[in-house]
Amino acid sequence: MNEIRNHWKKWIYWFLLGVAIIIVYKALDNFTDVLSVVDKFFDIITPFFVGIFIAYLIYMPCKKFEEAFKNSKIKLVSKKARALGIFTVYLILFLLAVILVNFILPVVFESITDLINNIQGYYEVAINKYNNLPQDSIFKGEIVSDFIKSIQNIDIKQYFQVDKILEYIASALNAVTGIFDVFVAVIVSIYILAEKEKIIGFLKKAAGALFKEKTYKNLDKYFNNSNEIFFKFIASQFLDAIVVGVLVTIAMSIMGIKYAPLLGFFIGLFNMIPYVGAIFAVAIAGLITLITGGASQTIWMLIVVIILQQIDANIINPKIVGQSLKISPLLVIFAITVGGAYFGMLGMFLAVPAIAVVRIIVVDYIDFKLAIKNEAKLQQKAEIYGQIKIEENKK
């Protein structure tokens, strides 16, 4: 009987192995079709990932409002604190979106359109100013001259056509923000926020069942640390970018700088990338101001913006962030460079909190290895001391 059972087990094993080989072969033979199926699947579940990301971003504001409503003396309000908290946050986001679409974006797009329409003229003025410089000027060097000659006959405007740029933006928005996808993402985020304890409880229970106790504790520790780092960084940098963008736009508007809303929006956006982003944005803004307003206005603009950025770096940003990520600027620049090379703008932004998490893991690992070595040394010393005691007792 056992022989027959083992015989059947053997045949079932070889049968399943053969089926697996056929499936793999067919998958490789129709690799394009498999990729299309995978792509379609990821397109379908993208709104769910977006919903999770939205819930993650607004979790803390929802929690704050929920706590405030719970403390209300009105029973109905305190009883529905979570629903009211979620509703309040989404109402605020909706109002901000209305303000952005109706007041901020039209001004920014108007500046972009005007800049694109006049960029060829600005370019020609810059070339003429360069040609009128004295021959002994430091800007008349061989490298600069070769660069100017290489781009002198380029029609820059053809690369910045308004219709094409608007078409690209519209395509991107249609691909990412379809009405149905937005609806699904919002619904998913609401359900996640409403049932966060159940979801977190299930994940912890699953992790506790799958991993050993020590591994589970380490996962829980690193998850909490990573979550705190990512949330504080993303939320604080976003809020800080809005503050910087508004301040720079107001300052530039007072100074009469052309395209002030566009430059303020640009500097605020790139200010989300530590160190490198601010330098790059100010350099581009300075170049545009030099072309449109002259050297004097550019110098004053740079002075004012640098002062505002120093105020932000030393006063506003620490107040918003609360605590530093405690990583070296050199490590930040390295992370931004690598993240930007592999994942573009998003990689540059997320590289900083990611490297902060990696740093925590590496430091913990080093401390763990040092602790083992110290424990081994103490044990060795104890053994030597015990051996000396034994020899003394023998004497």
Secondary structure as GFF3:
##gff-version 3
##sequence-region A 1 395
A	DSSP	alpha_helix	2	29	.	.	.	ID=ss1
A	DSSP	alpha_helix	31	70	.	.	.	ID=ss2
A	DSSP	alpha_helix	75	79	.	.	.	ID=ss3
A	DSSP	alpha_helix	81	99	.	.	.	ID=ss4
A	DSSP	pi_helix	100	104	.	.	.	ID=ss5
A	DSSP	alpha_helix	105	131	.	.	.	ID=ss6
A	DSSP	three_ten_helix	138	140	.	.	.	ID=ss7
A	DSSP	alpha_helix	142	151	.	.	.	ID=ss8
A	DSSP	three_ten_helix	156	159	.	.	.	ID=ss9
A	DSSP	alpha_helix	162	176	.	.	.	ID=ss10
A	DSSP	alpha_helix	179	194	.	.	.	ID=ss11
A	DSSP	alpha_helix	196	210	.	.	.	ID=ss12
A	DSSP	alpha_helix	213	255	.	.	.	ID=ss13
A	DSSP	alpha_helix	260	270	.	.	.	ID=ss14
A	DSSP	alpha_helix	276	293	.	.	.	ID=ss15
A	DSSP	alpha_helix	295	311	.	.	.	ID=ss16
A	DSSP	pi_helix	312	316	.	.	.	ID=ss17
A	DSSP	alpha_helix	317	321	.	.	.	ID=ss18
A	DSSP	alpha_helix	329	394	.	.	.	ID=ss19
###
